[in-house]
Amino acid sequence: MDNKAIEAAGYDKGLEDGRRQGIQQGIEQGIEQGIQQGVQQGIEQGIQQGIEQGIQQGIEQGVQQGIEQGVQQGIEQGVKQGTQQGITEIAKRMLAKSTDIEFIIECTGLTKEEIESLK
C-alpha cells in the first residue's frame, strides 16, 4: 500500500470513529436532557394537580361544613322559636283563666309588657 492509500484508510477510519463517538455522545446527551425535562415537567404537573385537587377538596369540605352548620343552626332556632311559642300560648291560657300577671311572669319568664301585649 502506498502512503495515499494508508492516509485515506486512516481518514476513513477516523471519520467512522468520529461518527460513532458523535452518535454515542448525542444519544447520551439526549437521554440526559430528556430525563431532566421529564422530571421538570413531572414536578410542574404534579404541583398543578395538587393545587387543583386541594382547591376541589377545600370547596367540598367547605360546602359540607356549611350544610352541617346550617342544619344545626336551623334546629337550634326552631327549638328556640317553638319554646317561645309554647310559653306564649301558656301565658295566653293563664290570662284567659284570669291568672294574676305577677304569677304569669314568675311561671313564664315573660315581662309584664310582653304579657299585656297578649291580651
BELRA-V825512 format. One record per pair of residues at least 24 apart in sequence whose C-alpha atoms are under 8 Angstrom apart, sorted by the first residue. I is the first residue (numbers start at 0). J is the second residue. Records with the same first field share a line. If there is no record, write none. Layout:
I=J + J
//
This chain:
87=117
90=114 + 117
91=117 + 118
94=118
//
